[in-house]
Amino acid sequence: MLESFFLRIAIAVVALTIAVGWLPCPAFAARYDGKLTIVALDAETRERIAVRMELRDGRGRPVRVKSDDVISHGNYFVFDGEVTLELRKGSYEFLIEAGPEYQTRPGHFTIERHAEDETEVVLQRRVNMQAEGWWAGDLDVQQGFHDLPLLMRAIGVDLVPVFNQENTLGKCREAKVPKSVDVASQSWLDNRRGGGLLYLNADQPVEVCQAKADESTMPMLARATEAGAEVIALTPFAWELPIWIAAGKLDAIQVIHRHALGDSVVDNEGWGRPRDKAFFPGKTGNGRWSEAIYHHVLNCGLRIPPAAGSGSGMNDNPVGTNRVYVHCDDQFSQQSWFDGLLAGQVVVTNGPLLRTHVEGQPPGHVFHVDRGDKREFQIGLSLTFYEMAPVEYLEIIRNGQVEHTIRLDELAKQQGRLPPVEFDASGWFAVRARTSKSQVYQFATTGPYYVEANYQRRISRQSVQFFLDWLDEARHEFAENEEVLADIAAAQPFWEELLSKANAE
């Protein structure tokens, strides 16, 4: 089997004043004045590492590098350990990184005519997530097969399914996947009016392009599950989310998704239930709405794990901009990674590196409380900062509400010890790290820990009603589509029965 995951590498930045050349954007330069060779090294091993580089000229315009040694994408390029830049004279600013596990700093250099020089960029690693048993994946990537290994190494991602096919409103997009690539390493995306579904880890191909534009997603969903695929909701606000949940077919929900860009957001809920902008305003509204929907899922007593994907190849996000870390200990393989994902042993992030354990257990664990008893949980925390995502504070979330807010200076005074969270009834809790960015909802959150009192799950009436109201709105949205209306009618009894079992407001 040809692996669809590749081990990660480094991160970097440096300040230089050297002679080399300049390249205007967007056109490639026909000539150059000087050369600068950059070698990226891991500080500890002194081995060359793949990195991602952004380069801007003296006017702040992105410089596009044309070289057989780089892969260019958007306003950045990646290279494997060494690159020679042929540039025109002038001053340049750059950023070099290899993902959140290494330091990232900006740098600059100057090019003079006829210059030719070489410099080493030594990158200091701050954390080794693999050594702690955490392995990074990005589930929504549409980059070319041959580019994918380097793109992954340059940003520190361990697993990315190889894109095969996408159906967008009945229009098909296919990739050239070598026949030697195992089907289980590939991905298919059914992205029509009802919302997007990612199919991964299948035993046989999922021919999503066979579905018509206005057809319900349910027939293709049935075929995909028969093919053994894991089913991931592309976004939480997809119109048919309550239908998929009621059918029991959903394995995970991307809480951070392709609408979340590095420094901005796709600020709409296209093909999904729109947010109320009075409650979810501004550029962070789409991300906060996505997370709020997921919390309603958990408050219904449903244990569907969170996931993340970047949409790289369909937007300017580098691979791994949005990622899900899965706890696999040191037994990493594609199968063990998906097993950990489905067990909820996850952290999703588009910035900070957050890891927790409670009584030695990763997220996804179920704790039990005897009737009439109380139980206090102390959360063990590891947090690593990433220059691209300055953490402002931590929150402990209990049943969808903020139980504790901890500023970083307070955390330091407590020597990194979080306040305990107490339960005398069923519910769930998680830890969230928030950044100060206002142009995108940037955060990291653990998967939920579950608490069961008397072996019963907590089911909130308000959250179940949230999805019943959703079905009512979907009826209006799909009023002319009898097939989807039939799916809504089939889902209704599931939510009504869940409402009859509700044991919390």
C-alpha positions as CSV (number, residue, x, y, z in Angstrom):
1,M,0.0,0.0,0.0
2,L,1.3,3.4,-0.9
3,E,1.2,5.6,2.2
4,S,-1.0,8.8,2.2
5,F,0.8,10.2,5.2
6,F,4.3,11.5,5.6
7,L,6.3,12.4,8.6
8,R,6.7,16.1,9.5
9,I,9.6,18.5,9.7
10,A,10.6,21.9,10.8
11,I,9.9,25.7,11.1
12,A,12.1,28.7,10.8
13,V,13.0,32.4,10.5
14,V,16.1,34.5,10.3
15,A,17.3,38.1,9.7
16,L,19.8,38.4,6.9
17,T,21.6,41.2,5.1
18,I,23.0,39.7,2.0
19,A,23.3,40.4,-1.7
20,V,20.8,38.7,-4.0
21,G,18.0,39.4,-6.5
22,W,14.4,40.6,-6.7
23,L,11.3,39.3,-8.5
24,P,8.2,41.4,-9.2
25,C,4.7,39.9,-8.6
26,P,2.8,38.4,-10.2
27,A,4.9,37.9,-13.3
28,F,8.1,35.9,-13.1
29,A,11.3,37.8,-13.8
30,A,13.1,37.2,-17.1
31,R,16.5,38.0,-15.6
32,Y,18.1,38.3,-12.2
33,D,20.8,40.3,-10.5
34,G,22.0,38.0,-7.8
35,K,21.5,34.6,-6.0
36,L,20.9,33.6,-2.5
37,T,20.9,29.9,-1.4
38,I,19.0,29.2,1.8
39,V,19.6,25.9,3.7
40,A,17.0,25.1,6.4
41,L,18.4,23.0,9.3
42,D,16.9,21.5,12.5
43,A,18.8,23.0,15.4
44,E,19.2,19.7,17.3
45,T,19.9,17.2,14.5
46,R,21.5,19.6,12.0
47,E,19.6,17.8,9.3
48,R,18.0,19.6,6.4
49,I,14.2,20.0,6.7
50,A,11.4,21.0,4.4
51,V,9.9,24.4,5.1
52,R,7.3,26.9,3.9
53,M,8.5,30.4,2.9
54,E,6.7,33.7,2.2
55,L,8.8,36.3,0.4
56,R,7.9,40.0,-0.2
57,D,9.7,42.7,-2.0
58,G,10.5,46.3,-0.8
59,R,6.9,47.4,-1.6
60,G,5.4,44.5,0.4
61,R,4.3,42.6,-2.7
62,P,4.5,38.8,-2.7
63,V,7.4,37.4,-4.7
64,R,6.7,34.3,-6.7
65,V,9.7,32.0,-7.2
66,K,10.1,30.0,-10.4
67,S,12.3,27.0,-9.7
68,D,12.3,23.2,-10.1
69,D,13.2,23.1,-6.4
70,V,10.0,24.7,-5.1
71,I,6.3,24.1,-5.0
72,S,4.4,27.4,-5.3
73,H,0.9,27.9,-4.0
74,G,-0.8,31.2,-3.5
75,N,1.6,33.7,-1.8
76,Y,4.0,31.1,-0.5
77,F,6.3,28.3,-1.7
78,V,7.8,25.2,0.0
79,F,11.2,23.7,-0.5
80,D,13.0,20.6,0.7
81,G,15.9,21.7,2.8
82,E,17.6,24.0,0.3
83,V,16.6,26.5,-2.4
84,T,18.5,29.0,-4.5
85,L,16.6,32.2,-5.1
86,E,17.5,34.1,-8.3
87,L,16.3,37.6,-7.6
88,R,16.6,41.2,-8.9
89,K,18.3,43.8,-6.7
90,G,16.4,45.3,-3.8
91,S,15.3,44.6,-0.3
92,Y,13.2,41.7,0.8
93,E,11.3,40.5,3.8
94,F,10.5,36.8,4.4
95,L,9.0,34.3,6.8
96,I,10.1,30.7,7.0
97,E,8.2,28.1,9.0
98,A,7.6,24.4,9.1
99,G,4.5,24.2,11.2
100,P,3.6,25.1,14.8
101,E,6.1,22.8,16.5
102,Y,9.0,25.0,15.5
103,Q,9.8,28.7,16.1
104,T,8.7,31.2,13.4
105,R,10.3,34.6,13.0
106,P,10.4,37.1,10.2
107,G,13.7,38.0,8.4
108,H,15.0,40.3,5.8
109,F,17.9,40.6,3.3
110,T,19.2,42.9,0.6
111,I,20.2,42.0,-2.9
112,E,23.1,43.7,-4.7
113,R,24.0,43.3,-8.4
114,H,26.2,40.2,-9.1
115,A,25.8,38.9,-5.5
116,E,26.0,35.2,-4.9
117,D,25.8,33.9,-1.3
118,E,24.5,31.1,0.9
119,T,23.1,31.1,4.4
120,E,21.9,28.5,6.9
121,V,18.5,29.0,8.7
122,V,18.6,27.0,11.9
123,L,15.2,26.2,13.3
124,Q,14.6,25.5,16.9
125,R,12.0,22.9,17.8
126,R,9.7,23.8,20.7
127,V,7.7,20.6,21.0
128,N,7.6,17.1,19.6
129,M,4.0,16.1,19.3
130,Q,4.8,12.7,18.0
131,A,6.9,12.0,21.1
132,E,3.9,12.8,23.2
133,G,1.7,10.4,21.1
134,W,-0.1,13.1,19.0
135,W,-0.2,12.9,15.2
136,A,-1.6,15.6,13.0
137,G,-4.0,15.1,10.1
138,D,-5.8,17.5,7.6
139,L,-8.9,15.8,6.2
140,D,-9.8,18.2,3.5
141,V,-7.0,18.7,1.0
142,Q,-7.1,18.8,-2.8
143,Q,-3.4,19.2,-3.7
144,G,-1.7,17.2,-6.5
145,F,-0.6,13.7,-5.5
146,H,3.1,14.3,-6.3
147,D,3.2,17.6,-4.4
148,L,1.5,16.3,-1.3
149,P,4.5,14.7,0.5
150,L,6.6,17.9,0.4
151,L,3.6,20.1,1.3
152,M,3.0,17.9,4.4
153,R,6.6,17.8,5.6
154,A,7.0,21.5,5.2
155,I,4.2,22.2,7.7
156,G,4.3,19.2,10.0
157,V,1.3,17.1,9.0
158,D,1.4,13.3,9.3
159,L,-1.8,12.2,7.5
160,V,-3.7,13.6,4.5
161,P,-6.1,11.5,2.4
162,V,-5.3,11.6,-1.3
163,F,-8.0,13.5,-3.1
164,N,-9.8,11.5,-5.8
165,Q,-13.2,13.1,-6.7
166,E,-15.5,16.0,-5.8
167,N,-19.1,16.6,-6.9
168,T,-20.0,20.3,-6.6
169,L,-23.7,20.8,-7.4
170,G,-23.5,18.1,-9.9
171,K,-20.3,19.2,-11.5
172,C,-17.4,16.7,-11.3
173,R,-13.8,17.4,-10.4
174,E,-11.4,14.5,-10.5
175,A,-7.7,14.1,-9.7
176,K,-5.1,11.9,-11.4
177,V,-4.4,9.4,-8.7
178,P,-1.9,6.7,-9.5
179,K,-3.4,3.2,-9.7
180,S,-0.8,2.1,-7.1
181,V,-2.5,4.2,-4.4
182,D,-4.6,2.2,-2.0
183,V,-8.3,3.1,-2.1
184,A,-8.3,3.4,1.7
185,S,-5.8,6.2,1.4
186,Q,-8.1,8.3,-0.8
187,S,-10.9,10.9,-0.3
188,W,-14.2,11.7,-2.0
189,L,-16.3,14.8,-1.5
190,D,-20.0,15.1,-2.1
191,N,-20.6,18.8,-1.9
192,R,-24.1,19.7,-3.0
193,R,-27.0,21.8,-1.8
194,G,-27.6,19.8,1.3
195,G,-24.0,20.3,2.4
196,G,-20.6,18.6,2.1
197,L,-19.7,15.0,3.1
198,L,-16.2,13.7,3.0
199,Y,-15.8,10.0,2.5
200,L,-12.5,8.5,3.7
201,N,-10.8,5.2,4.4
202,A,-13.1,3.2,2.1
203,D,-12.7,-0.4,1.0
204,Q,-13.7,0.5,-2.6
205,P,-14.2,3.7,-4.6
206,V,-17.1,6.0,-3.8
207,E,-18.3,7.4,-7.1
208,V,-19.7,10.7,-5.9
209,C,-19.9,12.2,-9.4
210,Q,-22.8,9.8,-10.2
211,A,-25.1,11.9,-8.0
212,K,-27.3,14.6,-9.6
213,A,-27.2,18.3,-8.5
214,D,-30.6,18.3,-6.7
215,E,-30.6,14.7,-5.5
216,S,-30.6,14.0,-1.8
217,T,-27.2,13.2,-0.2
218,M,-28.7,10.1,1.4
219,P,-28.4,7.6,-1.5
220,M,-24.7,8.3,-2.0
221,L,-24.3,8.2,1.8
222,A,-25.7,4.7,1.9
223,R,-23.4,3.6,-0.9
224,A,-20.4,5.1,0.9
225,T,-21.1,3.4,4.1
226,E,-21.6,0.1,2.3
227,A,-18.2,0.7,0.8
228,G,-16.8,1.0,4.4
229,A,-16.1,4.7,4.3
230,E,-15.7,6.9,7.3
231,V,-18.2,9.8,6.9
232,I,-17.2,13.3,7.9
233,A,-19.4,16.4,7.7
234,L,-17.5,19.1,5.8
235,T,-19.1,21.8,7.9
236,P,-21.4,21.7,11.0
237,F,-24.0,24.1,9.4
238,A,-24.8,21.8,6.4
239,W,-28.6,21.8,5.8
240,E,-28.8,18.0,6.0
241,L,-26.8,17.6,9.2
242,P,-29.8,16.6,11.3
243,I,-30.8,14.1,8.7
244,W,-27.3,12.5,8.6
245,I,-27.2,12.4,12.4
246,A,-30.7,10.8,12.6
247,A,-29.6,8.1,10.1
248,G,-26.7,7.2,12.4
249,K,-24.2,7.6,9.5
250,L,-22.0,10.4,10.7
251,D,-18.5,9.5,12.1
252,A,-17.1,13.0,12.7
253,I,-17.9,16.7,12.2
254,Q,-15.3,19.2,11.0
255,V,-15.6,22.0,13.6
256,I,-12.8,23.9,11.9
257,H,-13.2,23.8,8.1
258,R,-12.4,25.4,4.8
259,H,-14.3,28.6,5.7
260,A,-11.5,29.3,8.3
261,L,-8.6,30.8,6.4
262,G,-5.2,31.8,7.8
263,D,-6.0,35.5,8.3
264,S,-9.6,35.8,7.1
265,V,-12.8,33.9,6.7
266,V,-15.3,32.8,4.1
267,D,-18.0,34.8,5.8
268,N,-21.1,32.9,4.9
269,E,-22.9,29.6,5.5
270,G,-23.4,28.7,1.9
271,W,-25.5,25.5,1.5
272,G,-26.2,25.5,5.2
273,R,-28.3,27.0,8.0
274,P,-27.3,30.7,8.2
275,R,-26.3,32.1,11.6
276,D,-28.1,34.9,13.4
277,K,-25.6,37.7,13.0
278,A,-27.0,39.4,16.1
279,F,-25.6,36.5,18.2
280,F,-22.7,35.6,16.0
281,P,-21.5,38.9,14.5
282,G,-18.3,39.8,12.6
283,K,-15.5,37.8,11.1
284,T,-15.4,35.3,14.0
285,G,-19.2,34.6,13.7
286,N,-18.9,31.8,11.2
287,G,-16.4,29.9,13.4
288,R,-18.3,30.5,16.6
289,W,-21.6,29.4,14.9
290,S,-19.8,26.2,13.8
291,E,-18.6,25.4,17.3
292,A,-22.0,26.3,18.8
293,I,-23.7,23.8,16.5
294,Y,-21.3,21.1,17.6
295,H,-21.9,21.8,21.2
296,H,-25.7,21.3,20.6
297,V,-24.8,17.9,19.1
298,L,-23.0,17.0,22.3
299,N,-25.8,18.4,24.5
300,C,-28.2,15.9,22.7
301,G,-26.2,13.1,24.3
302,L,-24.5,12.3,20.9
303,R,-20.9,11.3,20.9
304,I,-19.6,12.4,17.5
305,P,-16.0,13.5,17.6
306,P,-14.7,16.8,16.2
307,A,-12.4,17.0,13.2
308,A,-10.7,19.6,11.0
309,G,-9.7,20.3,7.4
310,S,-8.2,23.2,5.5
311,G,-9.6,23.0,2.0
312,S,-6.0,23.5,0.8
313,G,-6.0,23.4,-3.0
314,M,-9.4,25.0,-3.1
315,N,-8.3,28.1,-1.2
316,D,-5.0,29.7,-0.2
317,N,-4.7,27.7,3.0
318,P,-1.4,25.8,3.3
319,V,-1.9,22.1,4.1
320,G,-2.4,21.8,7.9
321,T,-3.8,25.3,8.4
322,N,-6.7,23.6,10.2
323,R,-5.7,20.3,11.7
324,V,-6.8,17.5,14.0
325,Y,-4.3,15.8,16.3
326,V,-5.1,12.3,17.2
327,H,-3.6,10.5,20.2
328,C,-2.1,7.2,19.0
329,D,0.8,6.8,21.5
330,D,3.7,5.5,19.4
331,Q,1.7,3.1,17.4
332,F,1.0,5.4,14.4
333,S,-0.5,4.0,11.3
334,Q,-3.4,5.1,9.1
335,Q,-5.7,2.5,10.8
336,S,-4.6,3.5,14.4
337,W,-5.1,7.2,13.5
338,F,-8.7,6.7,12.3
339,D,-9.4,4.5,15.3
340,G,-8.3,7.3,17.6
341,L,-10.3,9.8,15.6
342,L,-13.5,7.8,15.9
343,A,-12.8,7.3,19.7
344,G,-12.7,11.1,20.1
345,Q,-9.0,11.1,21.3
346,V,-8.5,14.4,19.5
347,V,-7.6,18.1,19.6
348,V,-8.6,20.3,16.8
349,T,-6.8,23.6,16.1
350,N,-6.0,26.3,13.6
351,G,-3.3,27.7,15.9
352,P,-2.3,26.7,19.4
353,L,-1.0,23.3,20.3
354,L,-3.2,22.2,23.3
355,R,-3.0,18.8,25.0
356,T,-4.8,17.5,28.0
357,H,-5.2,14.5,30.1
358,V,-7.6,13.7,32.9
359,E,-6.7,10.9,35.3
360,G,-4.2,9.8,32.6
361,Q,-6.9,9.7,29.9
362,P,-7.0,11.6,26.6
363,P,-10.2,13.3,25.3
364,G,-13.1,10.9,24.4
365,H,-12.9,9.0,27.7
366,V,-16.1,8.3,29.6
367,F,-16.1,8.8,33.4
368,H,-18.8,7.4,35.7
369,V,-20.4,9.0,38.7
370,D,-22.6,7.0,41.1
371,R,-26.1,8.2,41.9
372,G,-26.0,10.9,44.6
373,D,-22.2,11.4,44.4
374,K,-20.1,14.2,43.2
375,R,-16.8,13.8,41.3
376,E,-14.1,16.4,40.7
377,F,-11.9,16.3,37.7
378,Q,-8.4,17.9,37.6
379,I,-7.3,18.6,34.1
380,G,-3.6,18.1,33.2
381,L,-2.5,20.6,30.6
382,S,0.3,21.1,28.0
383,L,0.1,24.3,25.9
384,T,2.6,25.3,23.2
385,F,2.5,28.8,21.7
386,Y,2.7,29.4,17.9
387,E,3.7,32.9,16.7
388,M,0.9,32.8,14.1
389,A,-1.6,32.4,16.9
390,P,-1.0,34.3,20.1
391,V,-3.0,32.7,22.9
392,E,-5.0,35.1,25.0
393,Y,-6.7,32.9,27.5
394,L,-8.0,29.4,28.3
395,E,-11.5,28.3,28.9
396,I,-13.0,25.2,30.5
397,I,-16.3,24.4,28.7
398,R,-18.9,22.4,30.6
399,N,-22.1,21.3,28.7
400,G,-21.5,24.0,26.1
401,Q,-21.1,26.9,28.6
402,V,-17.9,28.5,29.8
403,E,-17.2,27.2,33.4
404,H,-13.9,28.9,33.9
405,T,-11.9,31.5,32.0
406,I,-8.1,31.6,32.8
407,R,-5.8,34.4,31.6
408,L,-2.3,33.3,30.9
409,D,-0.8,35.4,33.7
410,E,-3.3,33.7,36.1
411,L,-2.2,30.3,34.8
412,A,1.4,31.2,35.4
413,K,0.6,32.1,39.0
414,Q,-1.1,28.8,39.5
415,Q,2.0,27.1,38.0
416,G,0.0,25.8,35.0
417,R,-2.7,24.2,37.2
418,L,-6.3,24.6,35.9
419,P,-9.2,24.9,38.2
420,P,-11.1,21.6,38.7
421,V,-14.5,20.9,37.2
422,E,-17.1,19.2,39.2
423,F,-20.0,16.9,38.2
424,D,-22.9,15.4,40.2
425,A,-24.9,14.6,37.0
426,S,-24.2,13.5,33.4
427,G,-22.6,15.9,30.9
428,W,-19.3,16.6,29.1
429,F,-16.4,19.0,29.4
430,A,-13.5,20.3,27.2
431,V,-10.7,22.8,27.3
432,R,-10.4,25.6,24.7
433,A,-7.5,28.0,24.0
434,R,-8.4,31.3,22.4
435,T,-6.3,33.8,20.5
436,S,-6.6,37.6,20.2
437,K,-7.2,37.6,16.5
438,S,-10.4,39.4,15.3
439,Q,-10.3,38.7,11.6
440,V,-10.8,34.9,12.1
441,Y,-12.0,32.6,14.9
442,Q,-8.7,31.1,15.9
443,F,-8.6,28.6,18.7
444,A,-7.8,25.1,19.8
445,T,-10.2,22.7,21.6
446,T,-9.9,19.3,23.0
447,G,-12.4,16.7,22.1
448,P,-15.0,16.3,24.8
449,Y,-14.6,14.2,28.0
450,Y,-17.9,12.5,28.9
451,V,-19.4,12.1,32.4
452,E,-22.2,9.6,33.0
453,A,-24.2,9.5,36.2
454,N,-26.1,6.3,36.8
455,Y,-25.0,5.3,33.3
456,Q,-27.3,7.8,31.6
457,R,-26.3,10.4,29.1
458,R,-27.3,14.1,29.5
459,I,-29.9,15.1,26.9
460,S,-30.8,18.8,26.7
461,R,-34.4,19.7,25.7
462,Q,-33.1,23.0,24.3
463,S,-30.5,21.4,22.1
464,V,-32.9,18.7,20.7
465,Q,-35.4,21.5,20.0
466,F,-32.6,23.4,18.2
467,F,-32.4,20.5,15.7
468,L,-36.2,20.1,15.4
469,D,-36.4,23.8,14.5
470,W,-33.6,23.2,12.0
471,L,-35.7,20.6,10.3
472,D,-38.6,23.1,10.1
473,E,-36.3,25.6,8.4
474,A,-35.0,22.9,6.0
475,R,-38.6,22.2,4.9
476,H,-38.9,25.7,3.7
477,E,-35.4,25.6,2.1
478,F,-36.2,22.4,0.2
479,A,-39.9,23.0,-0.4
480,E,-39.7,22.1,-4.1
481,N,-37.5,18.9,-3.5
482,E,-39.8,16.0,-2.6
483,E,-36.8,13.7,-2.1
484,V,-35.2,15.9,0.5
485,L,-38.6,16.5,2.1
486,A,-39.0,12.7,2.5
487,D,-35.6,12.6,4.2
488,I,-36.7,15.3,6.6
489,A,-39.8,13.4,7.4
490,A,-37.8,10.2,8.0
491,A,-35.5,12.1,10.4
492,Q,-38.3,13.7,12.4
493,P,-39.1,10.7,14.6
494,F,-35.5,10.3,15.7
495,W,-35.4,13.9,17.1
496,E,-38.9,13.6,18.6
497,E,-38.0,10.4,20.4
498,L,-34.8,12.1,21.7
499,L,-36.9,15.0,23.0
500,S,-39.0,12.5,24.9
501,K,-35.9,11.2,26.6
502,A,-34.5,14.6,27.5
503,N,-33.4,14.9,31.2
504,A,-31.9,18.4,31.2
505,E,-33.0,21.9,30.1
